[in-house]
Amino acid sequence: MRYTKAEKVNIIFIYGECHQIMKEAVCLCAEKFPDRVHTSFSVFSNIVQTFQEAGNGWNVDNKKRKRIKKATDDRNSNISVLKIYISVQDSLNVKVVL
């Protein structure tokens, strides 16, 4: 779930209200906002940690996550594997049958 700027700011304020005790902050957040999906401990922790690492210049915009490109994402991956296979077979002087 993506959080709005206001929701992230509320999480930080609640964390401060609870004297930076994460478990209490998660419980208080659930009490204060019963209509929202309850924030898990790990998500709450990640939002607070991001805020702490960035300092005063914290950008609370929702940014898309950078995903690691998998080998299967490359359209030419099968061709590359085939070329390597043929190259190995050629170096071993073995006839390639496709």
N, C-alpha and C positions, 0 to 999 in steps of 0.2 A: 504494500500500500504506500502510496506517495502522500506526504504530509504537506499541507499548505504552509506558507510563511507564518501565519498566525498560530497554527498548531505547533510548529517547531518552537516558536517563541514561548508559547504557553508551557511547553515541556521544560524549557530552560528555567522559566520563572518558578515552576513547581519544584524543580530540582533544588533551586536556591531556597525556597520556603522550607524544604525538608532538611536544611543544613547539609546538603550534598550527600544525603544517604539515599542511595539509588532505590533500594527495596521500598522504602517509605514513599518515595516520589512516584514510583509506578503505581502503588496502591492509591495514593492521593489523586493521581491523574484519573484513575478509573472511577473514583468517587465523585470528582468534580465534573467529569464528562461522561455520564452513564450512557448517553445516546451514541457515543462514538465507539468504534471498534477499539477494544482495549489494547493499548500499546504493550508489546512484550518487553521483558527486561532487556533482551539483547538489542532491540530496536531503540529503546529509550537510551540505552548506554551508547549506541552508535551516534545518535543525535547529539548527546552531551559531549562525547569525545570529539566529534567534528567541530563543535563550537569551541571547545577548549584549545584544540590544535590551531584553529584559525585566528583566535584572539579577537580583538575588537573589529577587525575587518571581515567578520564572518559573513559569507554570502549564503543566505538561506534559500536561494532559488532552487527549485527542483531541477536537477540536471540529470540527463540520461546517463546511465552507467556505461562505462566503457567495457565492452565484452571482449574477451580474448578470442581472437580469430582461430577457429579450428581448421585443421588440414582439410576437412571435408567441405569447408566453405569455398575453397578455391575450385573454380570450374575445371581447371586444367589438372587437378590433382591426379586423376586417373591416368591421364596422358603422361604425366611426369613419372608416375610409378611404372608404367609400361616402358618408358624410355630407359629407366634404370634397370629394369628386368632384362630388357634386350641387351643393354650394354654389358651387364654381368654375364649373360649367356654368350655373347660374342667373345668376351675376354677368356671364357672357358672353352671356346671353340665347340660350342654345343649348338645344334640346330634348333631354332625357335619355331615352334608350331603354334599358331594362334587359331 
